[in-house]
Amino acid sequence: MRTISIANQKGGCGKTTTAINLSACLAHRGKRVLLIDMDPQGHVALGLNIDTKERENTVFSILKPSNGSRSSLADLSENVSKNLDVVPADISLSTLDQHLSMVEGRETRLKQAIRRVHTLYDIVIIDCPPSLGLLTFNALIAASEVFVPIEMSLFSLHGISRLMEIIASIKKKTGHEIQTKVFGTIVDRRTRISREVLENMRNDFSDTLF
């Protein structure tokens, strides 16, 4: 099973759009896909018309300290189309850091949850929040691959350096290998900034550029 996180600490660069469309395309090609939202903004649910207002089965339910429940990600998911299940998020996810502050292994809770459903899916896609806190750490440690969308701005390109440092730190501390791929989003080749950022991406990430 492939597990892919879509990550970049900068907001507005296309993480959720990428996660939704990549999941939908893979499901259309016959892959069994689980899309997990790790962003408290809950935009995956918004983009797929899932109402989370009175919903208890969000990703927070499986990540918070155990209350004796044996629920799995599959139990919490909602089927939105053939081969595509979604585990949505809502604002409650923003409190996870507080709930897990003294919990051992808090950075691997998502990885453990995904491991329990590995026979049910071919691919897991994880939409990360625009930050490098506990939620993104969980997503990176759970993933075998990370796709990094970079919008056509120098701010987005600059922000990726910190993410790459985090990925290198995870590898050094845990031995966990994460394959990294970057790609450009919101590209308008008529503008000079788009052409310059694309050229910088080719120079800096030639071996890992989609």
C-alpha positions as a printed Julia matrix, in Angstrom:
210×3 Matrix{Float64}:
   0.0    0.0     0.0
   1.29   3.44   -0.94
   0.83   6.27    1.53
   1.28   9.78    0.12
   1.21  13.02    2.11
   0.54  16.31    0.34
   2.53  18.87    2.33
   3.8   22.43    2.31
   3.82  24.74    5.32
   2.55  27.6     3.14
  -1.19  27.91    2.71
  -2.94  28.48   -0.59
  -0.52  26.48   -2.72
  -2.96  23.77   -3.78
  -2.55  20.99   -1.2
  -6.24  20.22   -0.78
  -7.04  20.65   -4.47
  -4.21  18.23   -5.26
  -5.3   15.72   -2.61
  -8.92  15.66   -3.78
  -8.17  15.44   -7.49
  -5.35  12.92   -7.15
  -7.58  10.71   -4.99
 -10.48  10.97   -7.44
  -8.29  10.17  -10.45
  -6.68   7.14   -8.79
 -10.11   5.86   -7.72
 -11.37   6.33  -11.3
  -8.45   4.17  -12.47
  -9.61   1.36  -10.22
  -7.42   1.9    -7.15
  -9.01   1.6    -3.71
  -8.25   5.02   -2.19
  -8.57   6.41    1.33
  -8.3   10.22    1.56
  -7.5   11.49    5.07
  -7.84  15.16    5.99
  -5.29  16.29    8.6
  -6.16  19.99    8.32
  -8.49  21.42   11.02
  -9.94  23.76    8.38
 -11.7   20.7     6.98
 -11.54  21.79    3.36
 -11.54  18.22    2.03
 -15.06  17.8     3.43
 -16.03  21.19    2.02
 -14.67  20.29   -1.41
 -16.5   16.96   -1.45
 -19.75  18.27    0.06
 -19.46  16.31    3.32
 -21.31  17.89    6.26
 -19.18  17.67    9.43
 -21.27  19.94   11.7
 -22.95  17.15   13.65
 -20.52  14.4    12.75
 -18.53  12.51   15.38
 -16.57  10.27   13.03
 -13.76  12.61   12.01
 -10.05  11.84   11.99
  -9.8   13.4    15.46
 -11.79  10.46   16.85
  -9.09   7.96   15.9
  -6.09  10.12   16.88
  -7.18  11.34   20.31
  -6.31   9.3    23.44
  -8.16   6.01   23.46
 -11.47   5.76   25.27
 -11.67   2.02   24.75
 -13.12   2.25   21.26
 -11.82  -0.18   18.62
 -12.93   1.97   15.66
 -10.72   2.04   12.6
 -10.23   4.64    9.88
 -12.51   2.54    7.67
 -15.27   2.79   10.29
 -14.91   6.58   10.36
 -14.78   7.03    6.59
 -17.49   8.12    4.2
 -17.73   6.66    0.72
 -18.05   9.51   -1.79
 -17.68   7.56   -5.03
 -16.65   4.16   -6.33
 -13.3    3.17   -4.75
 -12.97   6.46   -2.83
 -13.46   6.74    0.94
 -12.82   9.93    2.92
 -12.0   10.51    6.58
 -12.87  14.18    7.1
 -11.58  16.66    9.67
 -13.07  19.57   11.52
 -11.93  22.26   13.95
 -11.67  19.74   16.82
  -8.45  18.48   15.21
  -6.76  21.75   16.23
  -6.88  20.58   19.88
  -5.04  17.3    19.23
  -1.69  18.7    20.41
  -3.21  19.46   23.81
  -4.83  16.03   24.12
  -1.59  14.22   23.25
   0.9   16.47   25.05
   1.9   13.75   27.54
   1.1   10.7    25.4
   3.96   8.44   24.37
   4.25   7.83   20.64
   2.02  10.76   19.76
   3.86  11.34   16.46
   3.0    7.85   15.18
  -0.73   7.63   15.93
  -1.77   8.16   12.32
   0.78   5.61   11.12
  -0.63   3.01   13.52
  -4.19   3.78   12.44
  -3.3    3.41    8.75
  -1.48   0.16    9.45
  -4.74  -1.34   10.74
  -6.51  -0.8     7.38
  -3.62  -1.65    5.03
  -5.49  -4.6     3.48
  -8.52  -2.48    2.56
  -6.84   0.12    0.34
  -4.26   0.37   -2.39
  -3.37   4.02   -1.74
  -3.8    6.43    1.17
  -3.64  10.18    0.44
  -3.12  12.56    3.39
  -3.91  16.26    3.11
  -1.65  18.18    5.52
  -2.3   21.5     7.26
  -0.28  24.64    6.4
   2.06  24.17    9.38
   4.86  21.93   10.59
   3.37  20.9    13.93
   2.17  17.59   15.34
  -0.44  17.02   12.62
   2.1   17.3     9.81
   4.62  15.2    11.76
   2.01  12.43   12.01
   1.31  12.67    8.3
   4.99  12.57    7.31
   5.85   9.64    9.58
   2.83   7.75    8.25
   3.82   8.35    4.63
   6.22   6.58    2.3
   6.05   9.52   -0.1
   5.43  13.25    0.16
   4.27  15.41   -2.74
   5.02  19.12   -2.3
   2.95  21.63   -4.29
   4.75  24.91   -4.89
   2.74  27.86   -6.14
   4.43  30.39   -8.35
   5.74  32.71   -5.65
   9.12  33.06   -3.99
   7.43  32.71   -0.58
   6.19  29.23   -1.44
   9.58  28.21   -2.84
  11.34  29.54    0.26
   8.95  27.71    2.61
   9.87  24.3     1.27
  13.39  24.47    2.73
  12.03  24.1     6.27
   9.89  21.14    5.22
  12.92  19.43    3.69
  14.81  19.98    6.97
  11.97  18.28    8.88
  11.98  15.32    6.48
  15.75  14.98    6.86
  15.41  15.17   10.66
  12.77  12.42   10.65
  15.08  10.19    8.63
  18.02  10.88   10.96
  16.06  10.25   14.16
  13.87   7.34   13.1
  15.46   5.92    9.96
  12.14   6.46    8.17
  12.69   7.06    4.44
  10.3    9.43    2.67
  10.51   9.87   -1.09
   9.93  13.51   -2.0
   8.5   14.96   -5.2
   7.78  18.64   -5.9
   5.57  20.21   -8.56
   4.35  23.63   -9.59
   0.77  24.83   -9.11
  -1.19  27.89  -10.23
   1.22  28.31  -13.14
   0.76  31.13  -15.62
   3.67  30.91  -18.04
   2.87  34.4   -19.36
   4.14  35.95  -16.12
   7.8   36.45  -15.32
   7.39  35.22  -11.73
   6.02  31.87  -12.92
   8.9   31.41  -15.33
  11.46  32.37  -12.67
  10.03  30.08   -9.98
   9.81  27.17  -12.42
  13.44  27.72  -13.38
  14.45  27.79   -9.71
  12.53  24.56   -9.15
  14.35  22.9   -12.06
  17.71  24.0   -10.64
  16.99  23.09   -7.0
  14.89  19.94   -7.42
  15.93  18.5   -10.77
  15.94  14.92   -9.47
  12.62  15.16   -7.64
  10.53  17.42   -9.91
   7.27  16.21  -11.46
